[in-house]
Amino acid sequence: MNTAISKRARSVRPDTPQGKPVLRVLPILGPSRKLPSYRLLDGEALSAVRVTEISAGGSVPDLKVENTLDERVYLMDGQELVGAKQNRILNTDVLIPARSTVTIPVSCVEAHRWRYVSDHFTSGKSASYAVRARKQSRVHESLRVSQRHDAHQDAVWRDVDSSMRSSGTTSPTAAMHDAYVQREKDLLEFRDSMRIPDKAVGLAVFRGRRFLGLDLFDRHVTLVKFWQNLLDSYAIDWLFAVEVEDEVDAPGTTDERKLVTMILERAATGRWEKFASPGEGDDYRLDDKEYTGSSLVWRDRAAIHLQLFPRIGPGGRATD
């Protein structure tokens, strides 16, 4: 059990579900922390933080982040970085120290491009739910074996391909980003039906009676930044799926809240393995047979981001 993770998981509560049986979202309410101070990759930070290939030739599993700010910068696990020689996603949460340059572990989500379209990256969407959940399990195993944040690139490409089939989209370069562009109108309609409460610091998502996953941050403003992208990361896999499950009836509100509370308590009391982070803080991974989880913990005092998913098998289905 990690004290910072335990305290955070027990300091929050699930709010009233929103949405329809096909996809239901429970905002998670709780207090916001002020420390550690950090910026996100938007606004003024975009001109002061450069994300580039590590060299002119590039390296698929690595990117370079140069932070010229006097503040830390937080990048979220699964966050998409668009541009340069090919689009990537982060393999883990990273807190970039002030005035520093850090090499970050990434995976390609654009299989058929290896040429420059820009000299640096900009912040994009988030990897889809299934890509994030499967990647998290593989990264945990890689950390155990080699202390590396390796998501197994071939497997990521297969996951992206599966997600694009589910969303009914295509791309000449097999770019995950194109799926979001092509479905933007439908995704916007879904996002507009959701409301983010003032005290929300996270969200949990259900498809019918099935829990799909949750993200919990240390503060409201971070959730606000990623809220739409996280909603899209679930919607892109499920709203347009050709196969319709036999049972998508939503459980009662009380049942959903109880399940989220139970899962958070499981995280609070669970066994967490500690690994080195590419930036500031420590990378914790949940050792659990039913759930996969990760959390970036700063100085054993703050869980900046906690994410939990059921372990899933082929087709994005939860394992039994």
ZIDAQUI-V800992 format. One record per residue. N is the residue number from 1. RES is the residue in one letter. PHI is phi in degrees with one decimal (* if undefined). PSI is psi in whole degrees, -180 to 180 (NA if undefined). Layout:
# ZIDAQUI-V800992
n=N res=RES phi=PHI psi=PSI
n=N res=RES phi=PHI psi=PSI
This chain:
# ZIDAQUI-V800992
n=1 res=M phi=* psi=133
n=2 res=N phi=-102.0 psi=130
n=3 res=T phi=-62.8 psi=-44
n=4 res=A phi=-64.4 psi=-42
n=5 res=I phi=-66.8 psi=-43
n=6 res=S phi=-60.8 psi=-47
n=7 res=K phi=-62.7 psi=-42
n=8 res=R phi=-66.8 psi=-45
n=9 res=A phi=-62.9 psi=-30
n=10 res=R phi=-92.1 psi=-4
n=11 res=S phi=-95.0 psi=0
n=12 res=V phi=-123.2 psi=168
n=13 res=R phi=-147.4 psi=146
n=14 res=P phi=-74.4 psi=142
n=15 res=D phi=-96.2 psi=-176
n=16 res=T phi=-63.9 psi=134
n=17 res=P phi=-62.7 psi=148
n=18 res=Q phi=-124.3 psi=155
n=19 res=G phi=101.9 psi=-166
n=20 res=K phi=-116.8 psi=170
n=21 res=P phi=-52.6 psi=-34
n=22 res=V phi=-62.5 psi=-29
n=23 res=L phi=-162.6 psi=115
n=24 res=R phi=-121.5 psi=139
n=25 res=V phi=-121.2 psi=129
n=26 res=L phi=-111.1 psi=108
n=27 res=P phi=-60.4 psi=148
n=28 res=I phi=-111.6 psi=123
n=29 res=L phi=-101.4 psi=146
n=30 res=G phi=176.7 psi=178
n=31 res=P phi=-74.1 psi=153
n=32 res=S phi=-102.9 psi=140
n=33 res=R phi=-95.0 psi=151
n=34 res=K phi=-97.8 psi=-23
n=35 res=L phi=-116.2 psi=141
n=36 res=P phi=-79.2 psi=153
n=37 res=S phi=-75.9 psi=140
n=38 res=Y phi=-160.7 psi=162
n=39 res=R phi=-109.9 psi=164
n=40 res=L phi=-108.4 psi=164
n=41 res=L phi=-82.4 psi=70
n=42 res=D phi=-155.6 psi=174
n=43 res=G phi=54.1 psi=-132
n=44 res=E phi=-60.4 psi=-32
n=45 res=A phi=-63.9 psi=-26
n=46 res=L phi=-61.0 psi=-32
n=47 res=S phi=-88.6 psi=-14
n=48 res=A phi=-107.4 psi=-9
n=49 res=V phi=-123.2 psi=118
n=50 res=R phi=-107.0 psi=125
n=51 res=V phi=-109.5 psi=119
n=52 res=T phi=-137.0 psi=169
n=53 res=E phi=-61.3 psi=155
n=54 res=I phi=-74.9 psi=-16
n=55 res=S phi=-160.5 psi=175
n=56 res=A phi=-60.2 psi=-36
n=57 res=G phi=-77.6 psi=-25
n=58 res=G phi=77.6 psi=165
n=59 res=S phi=-148.0 psi=120
n=60 res=V phi=-53.2 psi=-47
n=61 res=P phi=-87.3 psi=8
n=62 res=D phi=-139.2 psi=142
n=63 res=L phi=-133.3 psi=162
n=64 res=K phi=-112.0 psi=133
n=65 res=V phi=-117.8 psi=120
n=66 res=E phi=-108.6 psi=113
n=67 res=N phi=-102.8 psi=109
n=68 res=T phi=-95.2 psi=3
n=69 res=L phi=-76.9 psi=162
n=70 res=D phi=-88.8 psi=15
n=71 res=E phi=-130.1 psi=158
n=72 res=R phi=-66.8 psi=159
n=73 res=V phi=-129.2 psi=131
n=74 res=Y phi=-102.4 psi=130
n=75 res=L phi=-118.1 psi=133
n=76 res=M phi=-89.4 psi=142
n=77 res=D phi=-54.8 psi=130
n=78 res=G phi=86.9 psi=-8
n=79 res=Q phi=-63.6 psi=135
n=80 res=E phi=-87.0 psi=139
n=81 res=L phi=-118.5 psi=121
n=82 res=V phi=-108.9 psi=131
n=83 res=G phi=129.7 psi=-156
n=84 res=A phi=47.4 psi=-131
n=85 res=K phi=-87.6 psi=-23
n=86 res=Q phi=-170.9 psi=152
n=87 res=N phi=-70.6 psi=144
n=88 res=R phi=-131.1 psi=169
n=89 res=I phi=-128.2 psi=152
n=90 res=L phi=-73.0 psi=142
n=91 res=N phi=-89.6 psi=-6
n=92 res=T phi=-164.5 psi=163
n=93 res=D phi=-67.0 psi=142
n=94 res=V phi=-137.6 psi=131
n=95 res=L phi=-108.8 psi=107
n=96 res=I phi=-83.8 psi=120
n=97 res=P phi=-61.8 psi=158
n=98 res=A phi=-61.4 psi=145
n=99 res=R phi=48.8 psi=54
n=100 res=S phi=-145.6 psi=165
n=101 res=T phi=-124.2 psi=127
n=102 res=V phi=-130.3 psi=139
n=103 res=T phi=-89.9 psi=126
n=104 res=I phi=-111.7 psi=146
n=105 res=P phi=-84.3 psi=131
n=106 res=V phi=-138.3 psi=169
n=107 res=S phi=-128.7 psi=147
n=108 res=C phi=-77.3 psi=136
n=109 res=V phi=-124.2 psi=34
n=110 res=E phi=-151.2 psi=86
n=111 res=A phi=-67.8 psi=-28
n=112 res=H phi=-111.6 psi=32
n=113 res=R phi=-137.1 psi=132
n=114 res=W phi=-145.9 psi=66
n=115 res=R phi=-154.1 psi=152
n=116 res=Y phi=-73.7 psi=134
n=117 res=V phi=-117.1 psi=-11
n=118 res=S phi=-161.7 psi=164
n=119 res=D phi=-88.8 psi=-10
n=120 res=H phi=-147.6 psi=174
n=121 res=F phi=-101.2 psi=153
n=122 res=T phi=-119.5 psi=161
n=123 res=S phi=-74.7 psi=132
n=124 res=G phi=-114.0 psi=-138
n=125 res=K phi=-84.2 psi=-154
n=126 res=S phi=-122.1 psi=149
n=127 res=A phi=-57.4 psi=149
n=128 res=S phi=-63.3 psi=161
n=129 res=Y phi=-49.0 psi=-52
n=130 res=A phi=-66.9 psi=-39
n=131 res=V phi=-61.7 psi=-44
n=132 res=R phi=-65.1 psi=-45
n=133 res=A phi=-65.5 psi=-47
n=134 res=R phi=-67.3 psi=-41
n=135 res=K phi=-60.0 psi=-40
n=136 res=Q phi=-60.1 psi=-42
n=137 res=S phi=-63.9 psi=-42
n=138 res=R phi=-68.8 psi=-39
n=139 res=V phi=-63.9 psi=-40
n=140 res=H phi=-59.4 psi=-46
n=141 res=E phi=-64.6 psi=-39
n=142 res=S phi=-63.6 psi=-40
n=143 res=L phi=-62.9 psi=-40
n=144 res=R phi=-63.6 psi=-40
n=145 res=V phi=-84.5 psi=-44
n=146 res=S phi=-129.2 psi=1
n=147 res=Q phi=62.2 psi=25
n=148 res=R phi=-116.4 psi=149
n=149 res=H phi=-90.1 psi=66
n=150 res=D phi=-98.5 psi=124
n=151 res=A phi=-98.2 psi=5
n=152 res=H phi=64.3 psi=91
n=153 res=Q phi=-55.3 psi=-44
n=154 res=D phi=-59.5 psi=-38
n=155 res=A phi=-67.7 psi=-38
n=156 res=V phi=-62.0 psi=-45
n=157 res=W phi=-60.0 psi=-41
n=158 res=R phi=-64.4 psi=-40
n=159 res=D phi=-65.6 psi=-41
n=160 res=V phi=-63.5 psi=-43
n=161 res=D phi=-60.6 psi=-43
n=162 res=S phi=-63.8 psi=-41
n=163 res=S phi=-64.1 psi=-39
n=164 res=M phi=-68.4 psi=-36
n=165 res=R phi=-64.9 psi=-42
n=166 res=S phi=-61.9 psi=-36
n=167 res=S phi=-87.1 psi=-5
n=168 res=G phi=68.0 psi=36
n=169 res=T phi=-121.0 psi=163
n=170 res=T phi=-135.8 psi=163
n=171 res=S phi=-154.9 psi=132
n=172 res=P phi=-63.8 psi=-25
n=173 res=T phi=-110.6 psi=13
n=174 res=A phi=54.3 psi=44
n=175 res=A phi=-90.0 psi=123
n=176 res=M phi=-55.1 psi=-36
n=177 res=H phi=-59.1 psi=-35
n=178 res=D phi=-64.8 psi=-31
n=179 res=A phi=-62.2 psi=-43
n=180 res=Y phi=-66.4 psi=-40
n=181 res=V phi=-62.9 psi=-45
n=182 res=Q phi=-69.4 psi=-27
n=183 res=R phi=-104.7 psi=15
n=184 res=E phi=-57.8 psi=-42
n=185 res=K phi=-61.1 psi=-45
n=186 res=D phi=-68.5 psi=-40
n=187 res=L phi=-65.2 psi=-38
n=188 res=L phi=-62.5 psi=-41
n=189 res=E phi=-61.9 psi=-42
n=190 res=F phi=-66.1 psi=-47
n=191 res=R phi=-60.9 psi=-40
n=192 res=D phi=-67.3 psi=-18
n=193 res=S phi=-84.4 psi=-5
n=194 res=M phi=-104.0 psi=150
n=195 res=R phi=-127.3 psi=132
n=196 res=I phi=-97.8 psi=113
n=197 res=P phi=-63.9 psi=156
n=198 res=D phi=-60.4 psi=-32
n=199 res=K phi=-102.5 psi=16
n=200 res=A phi=-72.0 psi=135
n=201 res=V phi=-126.8 psi=4
n=202 res=G phi=-170.3 psi=-178
n=203 res=L phi=-153.1 psi=148
n=204 res=A phi=-122.8 psi=147
n=205 res=V phi=-128.1 psi=138
n=206 res=F phi=-124.4 psi=145
n=207 res=R phi=-113.4 psi=110
n=208 res=G phi=57.0 psi=-126
n=209 res=R phi=-89.1 psi=0
n=210 res=R phi=-95.3 psi=126
n=211 res=F phi=-75.7 psi=126
n=212 res=L phi=-97.9 psi=-36
n=213 res=G phi=164.2 psi=171
n=214 res=L phi=-148.5 psi=153
n=215 res=D phi=-128.2 psi=132
n=216 res=L phi=-130.1 psi=125
n=217 res=F phi=-108.4 psi=172
n=218 res=D phi=-84.4 psi=-12
n=219 res=R phi=-157.1 psi=157
n=220 res=H phi=-62.0 psi=-43
n=221 res=V phi=-64.2 psi=-29
n=222 res=T phi=-70.9 psi=-42
n=223 res=L phi=-60.6 psi=-42
n=224 res=V phi=-56.0 psi=-43
n=225 res=K phi=-60.6 psi=-42
n=226 res=F phi=-101.6 psi=-3
n=227 res=W phi=-51.8 psi=-56
n=228 res=Q phi=-64.2 psi=-41
n=229 res=N phi=-65.0 psi=-38
n=230 res=L phi=-69.6 psi=-40
n=231 res=L phi=-58.0 psi=-46
n=232 res=D phi=-62.1 psi=-34
n=233 res=S phi=-65.1 psi=-28
n=234 res=Y phi=-87.2 psi=-43
n=235 res=A phi=-63.8 psi=-37
n=236 res=I phi=-64.6 psi=-28
n=237 res=D phi=-88.2 psi=-26
n=238 res=W phi=-117.1 psi=-33
n=239 res=L phi=-66.5 psi=-26
n=240 res=F phi=-116.6 psi=12
n=241 res=A phi=-60.1 psi=135
n=242 res=V phi=-69.2 psi=-42
n=243 res=E phi=-80.5 psi=128
n=244 res=V phi=-107.8 psi=129
n=245 res=E phi=-70.5 psi=156
n=246 res=D phi=-64.0 psi=-35
n=247 res=E phi=-126.6 psi=109
n=248 res=V phi=-122.1 psi=10
n=249 res=D phi=-59.9 psi=134
n=250 res=A phi=-76.0 psi=142
n=251 res=P phi=-70.8 psi=172
n=252 res=G phi=-66.7 psi=156
n=253 res=T phi=-53.4 psi=-43
n=254 res=T phi=-62.7 psi=-41
n=255 res=D phi=-61.9 psi=-44
n=256 res=E phi=-62.5 psi=-46
n=257 res=R phi=-63.5 psi=-42
n=258 res=K phi=-61.8 psi=-41
n=259 res=L phi=-66.8 psi=-43
n=260 res=V phi=-62.2 psi=-44
n=261 res=T phi=-60.9 psi=-41
n=262 res=M phi=-64.3 psi=-42
n=263 res=I phi=-67.1 psi=-40
n=264 res=L phi=-64.0 psi=-39
n=265 res=E phi=-67.0 psi=-36
n=266 res=R phi=-62.8 psi=-39
n=267 res=A phi=-67.0 psi=-39
n=268 res=A phi=-63.2 psi=-35
n=269 res=T phi=-103.3 psi=0
n=270 res=G phi=-74.4 psi=170
n=271 res=R phi=-91.3 psi=120
n=272 res=W phi=-113.0 psi=133
n=273 res=E phi=-98.8 psi=136
n=274 res=K phi=-98.7 psi=133
n=275 res=F phi=-134.2 psi=162
n=276 res=A phi=-71.6 psi=142
n=277 res=S phi=-98.5 psi=150
n=278 res=P phi=-63.2 psi=-26
n=279 res=G phi=-116.3 psi=-140
n=280 res=E phi=-85.2 psi=144
n=281 res=G phi=98.5 psi=-175
n=282 res=D phi=-122.7 psi=148
n=283 res=D phi=-99.8 psi=113
n=284 res=Y phi=-105.2 psi=140
n=285 res=R phi=-126.9 psi=135
n=286 res=L phi=-80.2 psi=129
n=287 res=D phi=-98.3 psi=97
n=288 res=D phi=-149.9 psi=141
n=289 res=K phi=-73.9 psi=-28
n=290 res=E phi=-101.3 psi=-26
n=291 res=Y phi=-127.1 psi=150
n=292 res=T phi=-113.3 psi=137
n=293 res=G phi=-149.0 psi=155
n=294 res=S phi=-147.5 psi=157
n=295 res=S phi=-156.2 psi=134
n=296 res=L phi=-91.2 psi=120
n=297 res=V phi=-115.7 psi=128
n=298 res=W phi=-98.7 psi=118
n=299 res=R phi=50.9 psi=32
n=300 res=D phi=58.5 psi=19
n=301 res=R phi=-116.7 psi=-29
n=302 res=A phi=-141.8 psi=129
n=303 res=A phi=-89.4 psi=103
n=304 res=I phi=-68.0 psi=-41
n=305 res=H phi=-147.9 psi=128
n=306 res=L phi=-120.8 psi=126
n=307 res=Q phi=-127.6 psi=139
n=308 res=L phi=-135.7 psi=136
n=309 res=F phi=-137.6 psi=149
n=310 res=P phi=-66.2 psi=147
n=311 res=R phi=-65.5 psi=130
n=312 res=I phi=-118.0 psi=150
n=313 res=G phi=-106.9 psi=-160
n=314 res=P phi=-56.9 psi=143
n=315 res=G phi=79.6 psi=7
n=316 res=G phi=79.2 psi=14
n=317 res=R phi=-92.0 psi=144
n=318 res=A phi=-63.9 psi=141
n=319 res=T phi=-75.0 psi=150
n=320 res=D phi=-83.2 psi=NA
